[in-house]
Amino acid sequence: MNSQLLFAKPFRLLVTHKTFAVLLATIVLMEIAHGVELIALFPLYLKDVMREGVDTIGITLSTYLVADILIRTPAGWLADRWARKPLLVIGILLSAFPLVLMPRVQSAQFFLALNAINGIGAGCIWPALYAAVADLYGKTRYGLVLGIINMVMLGGIALGPIAGGFLLSRVNYANAFYFCFAIALLAGALVVFFMREARPTRAENANDARLSFRAFARFMNPTLARLLFIGLLLTLAIGMMLPLVALFGREVLRVPPDIFALILIPPGILTIALIIPAGHWADRRGRHAPLIAGLFLIALPFAGAPLSTNLFIVSAGAMLAGLGYALLVPAWNALVMDYVPENARGLFLGAVATAQGVGLAIGPVIGGELWERVWVYAPFEVAAFFFLIAAGLAIIEMRAARK
């Protein structure tokens, strides 16, 4: 009965707050669009149609990430000064309209510039979206709500490459661009017609917005600094793995890609299934325990990666890492939300998103260098070290909160 009540909570949240449902739909649609573009469509289009090399493909994708990272903090400030909805619409439009022009350009430099605009749009979306969610709910629901958001985001991220592979096997490149454009426009239409602001208007909130940078300086205490650094360590460790997962399956485990994909499916299902209950636990029992437990659990399989290449042991380790991820992510997000001041939510959450983006941008470079120059297991060991440092910081934060 208790489990039924637990899984009924997300449904009640969607029914009672239609804006929350709109925001979740926006996350899914934009994650699918960006997943199709960045992972499936752009690399193949640049190579097959524009005849560019792998270096140009890497620069194009890095340009998107850099633009995304650089715009997040100022976008968060704008979300405080204006409102969440206008910035969200602007971000979606900036992500959408380059897709109409990209299949028409002949120059790789122009394509790169359009992808930078795409990245600026993505950088506007996330601070506004998270701030809008924080406006809707109080601290007692942050864990559950952020668990739902992370579950939906993981689903969108997973669907993007799958949808891209399915799409490119059935339509030409131009239609694939237009498909992504249509998905983004649908997300924009949902926001325009169905999203409602849950905070004061710009006129009523103007004074607070002008003070947001002062609030940032005033409220950036050791607690928030620790939480930001934990977020950076997490994304650094995860980012290190992104370009190496497929290589690990082929060159270390020596299994075909389809078999390795089957190994990764159960951990993914476990993570998605547990992330909402973990968020609910963080609301009921506190944020620190699941955060610390999750960090130690995810560190264990990374630290033990060199011990065995047995597929069953590797799968069990991936399940353990999925459990740790499900525990720590909603707890960490909820802790950050607890300490973010109301009059500077957009700015603070933009700074958090920037820290995460830096980790995801730098992590693949570190992971690749460690793999090539040190040892194939070196990225796993360094990632485990980052998780343990983060766990130590979380323990310090828990003790400070109890004083």
N, C-alpha and C positions, 0 to 999 in steps of 0.2 A: 504493500500500500504506500509506504514511504517513497519507494522508487517511482511509483506512478505519480505521486504528488510532485516529486522533484522534476520529472520530465514534462509535467503539465505546466510548470512555471514559465518556461520559454513561450509556450503557446499563449498563455494569458498575457504575457508582456506584449506579444505581437498584436493581440486583439485589442488590448486597452490603449496601446500607444501606436497608432498607425504610422507616425513619423519614424519610429524605430524600425518597423517593417520596411519602410521606404529606404532607410539608411542601409539595412542589411541587403536589400535587393541591389542597391547602388554598389555596395562592396563586391557582390558576386559578379555583376555585369562588368565593372571596371577591371576586376582581377582577371576575368576571362579575356577581355579585350587586350589588356597588357600582356597576358601570358601568351596569347596567340601571336601578337606582334613581335615581342622581344625574343621568344624562344623558338617559335616555329617559322614565322613569316619573314621577318627582316633578314636573318642570316642567309636563308635560301634565296631571297629576292636579290640581295646584294651580290651574291656569288653567281647565280644563274643568269640574271637579267642584266645587272649593271657590270658584271665581270670584275668585281672587286675581290681583293684577297682577304685572307682571314684577319690580317692586321687592321684593315679598314672596318671590317665587321666589328672587331673588338673596340675600336675607337668610337664607332657609332653607338654601341651599347653603353660604353663608359660615359659618353656625352649625355645620354639620357639620365644615367644615375647621378652624375655630377650636378646637372641642372635640377633634378629632383631634390637632392640633398641641400643645395644652396638656397633653394626657395622656401624650404619648409618653415624655418623660424620666422622670416618676414611675413610669410603667408599666415602663420598663426597670429602674428600681431595684427594683420589686417582683419582676420576673423573676429578679433576682439573689438577693433575700431568700427567696423561696419556691422556685419552679422555673419552667421554661419552659412546661410542659404546662398547669398550672392556669390561668396567666394567659392562655394561648392559648384555652382553653375558655371562660373568662369573657368574653374579648373577642368571640368568635364569638357567644355567647349574647346579649351586649348589643347586637350588631349585628342579631341575628335577631328577638328578641321585639318590638321596636317595630313591625316590619312587620305583625304580626298586628293591632295596635291602630290603625295609621295609617288604614286605610280606614273605620274606625268613628267617628273623631273629626269633630266639626263645626267646631272652633275652629282657626284658623291658628296661634295661639299654642301650643296643645297639640301640633299637628303639628310645630311648630318644636322644642318641648322633646323630643319623641320622636326627632327627627332629631339633636339634640344627643347623646342617649344612643347613637344609632347611631354617631356620630362618636367618642364615648368608646370604644366597642367596637373600632372600627378602630384607634384609637390604642394600644390594648392588644395588638392582634394583631402588628403589624410588629416592634417591638423584641423580643418573645418569639420570633418566628419566626426573625429573623436571628441572635439569640443561640443558638438551638437549632442552626442550621446551623453556626455557628462552633464549637460544642461537638463536632460530629461530625468535623470535618476539621482537619488541620494547615495551616500557612501555605503549604506547597508545593502545595496544591490550591485555595487560596482563589480564584485567578483563574478556573479552570475552573468551580468550583462556583457562583460568583457570576455567571459568564457564563450558566450554565444557568438560574439563578434569574431573571435579567433577561430572558432569552429567553421563559421561561414567563410572566413578569409582563406583558411586552409583548403576548404572545398573549392573555392574559386581559383586558387593557385594551381590546384591539382587538375581542374577541368581545363584550364587555359591551354597547356601543351597538348592535352588529349584532343581537345576541340580543334586545335591548329593542325595536328596531323590528319585528323579526319577531313577537315575542310580542304587542305591543300591536295589531298588525293582525289578531290571531286570537282574543284573549281580552279580557274586560273588565278594568277597572282592579283590582277586588278580587282576581281570580284572578292578576293579574300580581304583586300584593303577596305572595300566598301562594306563588307560584312562587319568588320571591326568598327567602322564608322557608325553603322546602324546600331550596334550594341551600345556604343557610347551615347548616341543620341537618345536611345530608349532610357538609359540611366538619367540623362539630363531632363527628359520629359517627366519622369517620375518625381525628381526633385522639384521641378518648377510647379507642377500641378498638385502634388500631394504632401510635400514636406511643410511642416509648420514650425516656426521658430519657438523655442521654449525659453527665451530670455528677453530682456528689454530691447526696444528698438534702438537704432543708432542714436537718436536724439536723447533718449533717456539714459543711455549708457556712455555718452561721449566723454564725460569726465573720467570715468573709470578706465576707458580705453586709452586716454592720454597718459594715464598713470601706469599703464601696463609694463613699460620698461623699468620704471621705478619699482613696481611691484616685483618684477623679475629679480632685480638686484636685492631687494629687501627680503624676499622669501627664498632665495637660493641659499639655503642653509646646508650644514653638513649632511643632513638626512637626504635631501633631494640630490645633492652632489653624489652621494654614495649610490643612490638608486639609478642615476644617470650612468654612472660608471659600470654598474652591474649590467645595465642594458647594453652598453658598448661591448663589454666582454662577451655577453651572450651572442650578439650578432657577429662579432669577430669570429667566435668559435664556429658558429653555424655557417657563416660565409666562407670559412676555410674549406668546408666540406663540399660546397656547391659544385665546383668544377671537377671534383675528385670521385664522386660517388660512382659514376659509370665506369671510370678507370679502375676503381677498386674491384668492382665486380668482374671486369674482364681480365685484368692483369694480375690481381692477387688471388681472388677466389677462383678464377679461370672457369667462369660459367657464362653461358650465352646471356645476352641482354634480357630476353624474355623470362628466363629462369630467375635472374637477379631481380627483375621487376616483381615476380611472384613472391620473392622473399620479403620485399619491402611493403607489400600490400597489407599484411596483418598489422605491422606496427602503425601504419597510417590509419587503419580502421580503429585500432585501440586508442590512438591519440584523439581522434575526432569524437569517439564515443565517450571518453572520460573528461574532456575539457570542460563541459558544462557542469557535471557533478563536482569537479575540482574547483570551479569558480564559486559554486554554491557553498562548498566547504570553507573556502576563504572568507566568505561573508559571515558564516555562522561561527567558525572557530578561530578566525584570525588569519592574517596574511602571511605571517613570518614562517609558521610551521610548514605549510605546503611549498613555499618558496625555497626554504633550506633543504627540505626533503627532496624536492624536484632537482635541485642543483647537484646534490650528491648522487642521486639515482642516474642522472644523465652523464655524470663524470665517469661512473664505474665502467660501462661498456667501452667508452673511448679509451680509458687508461688500459683496459684489458684487451684491446684489439689485437696486439701482436701475439697473444697467447694461443690462438687457434684460428684455423680457416675452415673448420667444420661448419657446414651450412646450417645445421640445427642450432649450434652455439651462436653463430653470427645472427641468426634470426631471433634467438632469445635475447641477445644483447640489444638488437634493434628495438625489440618490444620494451625492454627496460628503459631505453632512451626515450621511447615514445611516452611511456608512463611519466618519466621525469619531466618531459616537455609539457605534458598536459597539466601537471601539478604547478609548475613554476610560472607559466606564462600569464594566466589570469591573476595569480597572486601578485606578481610583480606589477602588472598593469594597474591593479586595484590600489596597491600601495602608492604608486605615483599619483593616481587620481586623488587619493586621500589628502595629499600634501599640496596639491596644486591650488592656488588661490582663485576664487571665482572670477575676479576682475581681470585675470590674465591667463585664463585657461588656454586660449588659442596660442599665445606666445609660448607658454611653458610646454604645451604638448607639441608645438612645432620644434622646440629645442630637443625634446625627447626623440621625436621622429628623426631629427638631424643626426643625433648620436647613433641611433640605430642604422641610419643610412650610411654613415661613415664606416661602421663595422662591416656592413654588407658589401661596401665598395672596396675596402682594403683587404678583407678576409680572403677572397679568392686569390689575390696576389701573394699573400703570405703562404697560403696553403700550397699553391703551385710551386713556389720557391723551395719550401721545405720538402715537398715530394721529390723534386728534381735534384736538389743539392745535398740533402741530408739523408733521408730514409723514407720509404713509402709510408711507414707508420708514424713518422715525425709529426705530420699534421694532427693525427689523432691524439698523440701525447700532449702536444701544445694546447689543443682544444680542451682536453681534460684538465690541464693546469689552469686555463682561463676559467673553467667552470668551478674549480675548487677555490680560486681567488674570489670569485663572485659569491660562493657559499660563505667564505670567511667574512666578507663585507656584509652579507645578510645577517650573520650571527651578531656582528657588531651593531647593526641597525636594530635588531631585536632587543639586545641588552640596553641600548640607548633609549628605546621606546618604553621600556619598563621602569626607567628611573623617574 
